[in-house]
Every structure is written in structure tokens, then in C-alpha cells.
Amino acid sequence: MRTLETTLRRVLFLRDATGETLTAFLRAGRVRQLGADTVLFAEGDAAPPLFVVVSGAVKLLKWDTRGRELNLGIARVGEVVGAPATFDGGNCSYHAVTVGEGAAVFVVARETFAVLLAAHPEIAGGVIRLLAVQNRRLTEMLKAQALHSVRARFAAYLLAAAGSGDTFTLPETNAGIAAHLGTVREVVSRTLHGFADAGAIAVRGRTVTLLDRAALTIDATPTL
């Protein structure tokens, strides 16, 4: 089983930290075991502690004015949840909810983390890189929403889920995929059947087989 120290080494701002700095970080927090669908914080909440996912996953999401869920991403083992509100002291700009059973996070209070930053300046450079990476991801997501149709976003989703293989199980329900793509479940179902009717994929239950990867790649290309 992965040790906590090994897991924390995956955190962007701790990858190159000295042993002394990592030890100080370990002593500054504690592991918190979580159940399914546990809310770590909600949009509008005061700045939360620093959370590092040490097992399971945490979904980051927002709801639009019509009540539709927009999936901002999934934080997995070694990833930080809470930035930027944790760092700038502002209110949370999204919700963070655990996905499935077996999730756990390493929690460091904001005030304690501020002391760590002052005592271990090497962490600060890593935090800057972390925020830059998160900003880049958000920019890419916004670009996809603005430039790609639902069909294009779904094609890209299927290609990513397939990886280097051809047959895979859809990793989310249609409702979950819809939240990820910024649409509704009915559109996901209709688009999935559309890909099948076009001969790009074959669908059997939740199992998808890519029949024409090139066609999906073309579909995933934005049109301006």
C-alpha cells in the first residue's frame, strides 16, 4: 500500500522538497477518511483548509442558473483541492465532493500552511507552478466550451477514455458525462447513439468499442 509520504511526494509543490520540508508538511496535517458524496466545501464557503487527495477522488463542480451541473474536473491521488481560495483567502468558487467510497484527504489548516510557506520558501515556488497548472486547465476547459460543440467534446471524451485501446467501459453514468461536458443527459444519450449509427463506435450496455478512431478524431476537432 502506498505510504503517505510517497503520496505527498506526488504533490506538485512537494516533488522537489527536502526531506526536512516534507517532514514539516507531514507534521502539519492529518488524514481524514471520507464517505461517498461527502462535501468538502461548497461554492460561497469561506476559504477552506488545504486538501490533498490521498485515496479515491474528489469531483470539482458548479451549477448553472438552470440547475445543471458543470464538472470542472476530478482531483485524484496527489492532487490539491481548495486552491485558489485556500491561498488567496477568498470564498470558494466551486463545490468539492468525494466520488465513491474509500476517499481520504490530508488536511492542513490555512493558517498552518501559511506558517509552512514562511518557514520553507521552496514550497512557494511549487505553489506558483500549481496555480499556473490549474489556471491552464481552466483555460483549456473554457476554450473547449466556447469552441467545441457537444459532439466534439464527447468525441474527445471517448478518445480519452479509450486511451490506447479500442474497447472500454464508460467511466461515468450519462448524467456524469453530461456534467463533464456541460450538457444534459438526454443529449449525451442521443450523441452516443449518433456515433454508433455513424459507424464510429459500437455500444453494448456501458461498454464502448471504437470502430473508426479517425472519424472520432475528426469530430473532436473544433470548427471555427
C-alpha positions as CSV (number, residue, x, y, z in Angstrom):
1,M,0.0,0.0,0.0
2,R,1.3,3.5,-0.9
3,T,2.7,5.3,2.2
4,L,1.5,8.8,3.0
5,E,5.0,10.2,2.4
6,T,5.1,8.7,-1.1
7,T,1.7,10.0,-1.9
8,L,2.6,13.5,-0.7
9,R,5.7,13.4,-2.9
10,R,3.3,13.5,-5.8
11,V,2.0,17.0,-4.8
12,L,3.5,19.5,-7.3
13,F,4.9,21.8,-4.7
14,L,6.5,18.9,-2.7
15,R,8.1,16.9,-5.5
16,D,11.5,18.5,-5.1
17,A,11.2,19.5,-1.5
18,T,13.9,18.5,1.0
19,G,13.3,15.7,3.5
20,E,13.0,18.4,6.2
21,T,10.3,20.3,4.4
22,L,8.3,17.1,3.7
23,T,8.5,16.1,7.3
24,A,7.3,19.5,8.4
25,F,4.4,19.2,6.0
26,L,3.5,15.7,7.3
27,R,3.5,17.0,10.9
28,A,1.3,20.0,9.9
29,G,-1.7,18.0,8.9
30,R,-3.8,14.9,9.4
31,V,-5.5,12.3,7.2
32,R,-9.3,12.4,7.1
33,Q,-11.3,9.4,5.9
34,L,-14.4,10.3,3.9
35,G,-17.6,8.6,2.8
36,A,-19.2,8.7,-0.6
37,D,-20.6,12.1,-1.7
38,T,-19.0,13.9,1.2
39,V,-18.9,17.7,0.6
40,L,-15.5,19.1,1.4
41,F,-16.7,22.6,0.7
42,A,-19.5,24.4,-1.2
43,E,-19.4,27.4,-3.6
44,G,-19.5,30.6,-1.5
45,D,-18.0,29.0,1.6
46,A,-15.2,30.7,3.4
47,A,-11.6,29.8,2.3
48,P,-11.1,26.1,3.2
49,P,-8.1,24.3,4.5
50,L,-5.6,22.8,2.1
51,F,-6.8,19.3,1.0
52,V,-4.5,16.7,-0.7
53,V,-6.3,13.6,-2.1
54,V,-4.5,10.5,-0.7
55,S,-7.0,7.9,-1.9
56,G,-10.1,7.9,-4.0
57,A,-11.1,11.0,-5.9
58,V,-12.8,14.4,-5.4
59,K,-15.1,16.0,-8.0
60,L,-15.0,19.7,-8.6
61,L,-18.2,21.2,-9.9
62,K,-20.6,24.2,-10.3
63,W,-24.3,24.5,-11.1
64,D,-25.6,27.0,-13.7
65,T,-28.7,29.1,-13.3
66,R,-30.8,26.3,-14.7
67,G,-29.5,23.8,-12.1
68,R,-27.3,21.9,-14.5
69,E,-24.1,20.5,-13.1
70,L,-20.8,21.5,-14.7
71,N,-17.9,19.2,-13.9
72,L,-14.7,21.2,-13.5
73,G,-12.6,18.2,-13.1
74,I,-11.7,15.3,-10.9
75,A,-8.9,15.6,-8.3
76,R,-7.1,12.3,-7.9
77,V,-4.3,11.0,-5.6
78,G,-1.6,13.6,-5.1
79,E,-3.7,16.5,-6.3
80,V,-4.6,19.6,-4.3
81,V,-8.2,20.6,-3.6
82,G,-9.1,24.1,-2.3
83,A,-6.8,26.4,-4.4
84,P,-7.1,29.2,-5.2
85,A,-9.4,30.1,-2.3
86,T,-7.1,28.4,0.2
87,F,-4.2,30.6,-1.0
88,D,-6.0,33.9,-1.5
89,G,-8.4,33.8,1.4
90,G,-11.4,34.4,-0.8
91,N,-14.7,32.4,-0.9
92,C,-14.8,29.1,-2.6
93,S,-15.7,29.4,-6.3
94,Y,-16.9,25.8,-6.7
95,H,-18.1,22.7,-4.9
96,A,-15.8,19.8,-3.9
97,V,-17.5,16.4,-3.4
98,T,-15.9,12.9,-3.0
99,V,-16.5,10.3,-5.7
100,G,-17.5,6.8,-4.5
101,E,-16.2,5.0,-1.4
102,G,-12.7,5.0,0.0
103,A,-11.8,8.6,-0.4
104,A,-9.3,10.2,2.0
105,V,-7.6,13.6,2.2
106,F,-4.7,15.0,4.0
107,V,-5.8,18.3,5.6
108,V,-3.7,21.3,6.6
109,A,-5.3,24.3,8.1
110,R,-4.8,27.6,6.1
111,E,-3.1,29.3,9.0
112,T,-0.7,26.4,9.4
113,F,0.0,26.3,5.7
114,A,0.9,30.0,5.8
115,V,3.4,29.3,8.5
116,L,4.9,26.5,6.4
117,L,5.3,28.8,3.4
118,A,7.1,31.3,5.6
119,A,9.4,28.7,7.1
120,H,10.0,26.8,3.9
121,P,10.2,29.2,0.9
122,E,10.9,26.3,-1.5
123,I,7.2,25.4,-1.2
124,A,6.2,28.8,-2.5
125,G,7.7,28.3,-6.0
126,G,5.9,25.0,-6.3
127,V,2.6,26.7,-5.3
128,I,3.1,29.2,-8.1
129,R,3.5,26.3,-10.5
130,L,0.5,24.6,-9.1
131,L,-1.7,27.6,-9.6
132,A,-0.4,28.1,-13.1
133,V,-1.3,24.5,-14.0
134,Q,-4.8,24.8,-12.5
135,N,-5.2,28.1,-14.5
136,R,-4.1,26.4,-17.7
137,R,-6.6,23.6,-17.2
138,L,-9.4,26.0,-16.6
139,T,-8.4,28.0,-19.7
140,E,-8.5,24.8,-21.8
141,M,-11.9,23.8,-20.4
142,L,-13.3,27.3,-21.2
143,K,-11.8,27.1,-24.7
144,A,-13.5,23.7,-25.2
145,Q,-16.8,25.0,-24.0
146,A,-16.6,28.1,-26.3
147,L,-15.1,26.4,-29.5
148,H,-16.2,22.8,-29.4
149,S,-19.8,21.5,-30.0
150,V,-21.1,18.9,-27.6
151,R,-20.4,16.3,-30.3
152,A,-16.8,17.4,-30.5
153,R,-16.4,17.4,-26.7
154,F,-18.0,14.0,-26.5
155,A,-15.7,12.6,-29.2
156,A,-12.7,13.9,-27.3
157,Y,-14.1,12.4,-24.1
158,L,-14.5,8.9,-25.8
159,L,-10.9,9.1,-27.2
160,A,-9.5,10.0,-23.8
161,A,-11.5,7.2,-22.1
162,A,-10.3,4.7,-24.7
163,G,-6.6,5.6,-24.3
164,S,-4.5,3.3,-26.5
165,G,-7.1,0.6,-26.6
166,D,-10.3,0.2,-28.5
167,T,-12.8,-1.3,-26.0
168,F,-13.5,0.3,-22.7
169,T,-16.3,0.8,-20.1
170,L,-17.7,4.3,-19.9
171,P,-16.2,5.7,-16.6
172,E,-19.3,7.7,-15.7
173,T,-23.1,7.5,-16.0
174,N,-24.7,9.5,-18.8
175,A,-25.6,12.1,-16.2
176,G,-22.0,12.3,-15.1
177,I,-20.7,12.5,-18.6
178,A,-23.3,15.3,-19.2
179,A,-21.9,17.2,-16.2
180,H,-18.4,16.7,-17.5
181,L,-19.3,18.0,-21.0
182,G,-21.6,20.9,-19.8
183,T,-24.8,19.5,-21.3
184,V,-27.7,17.3,-20.2
185,R,-28.1,13.5,-20.0
186,E,-30.6,13.3,-23.0
187,V,-28.0,15.0,-25.3
188,V,-25.3,12.6,-24.2
189,S,-27.6,9.6,-24.9
190,R,-28.6,11.0,-28.3
191,T,-25.0,11.8,-29.3
192,L,-23.7,8.4,-28.2
193,H,-26.3,6.7,-30.4
194,G,-25.4,9.1,-33.2
195,F,-21.8,8.0,-33.1
196,A,-23.0,4.3,-33.2
197,D,-25.3,5.0,-36.1
198,A,-22.5,6.6,-38.0
199,G,-20.3,3.5,-37.5
200,A,-17.7,5.3,-35.4
201,I,-18.4,3.1,-32.3
202,A,-20.3,0.1,-31.1
203,V,-22.1,0.2,-27.8
204,R,-23.1,-2.8,-25.7
205,G,-24.5,-1.7,-22.3
206,R,-21.8,0.6,-20.8
207,T,-19.1,-1.0,-23.0
208,V,-17.9,1.0,-26.0
209,T,-15.7,-0.2,-28.9
210,L,-14.0,2.2,-31.2
211,L,-14.6,1.2,-34.8
212,D,-13.4,4.3,-36.6
213,R,-10.9,6.3,-34.4
214,A,-10.1,8.6,-37.3
215,A,-13.7,9.7,-37.6
216,L,-13.9,10.4,-33.9
217,T,-10.7,12.4,-34.1
218,I,-12.2,14.5,-36.9
219,D,-15.3,15.0,-34.8
220,A,-13.2,16.1,-31.9
221,T,-11.6,18.9,-34.0
222,P,-13.2,22.3,-33.3
223,T,-14.6,24.2,-36.2
224,L,-14.4,28.0,-36.2
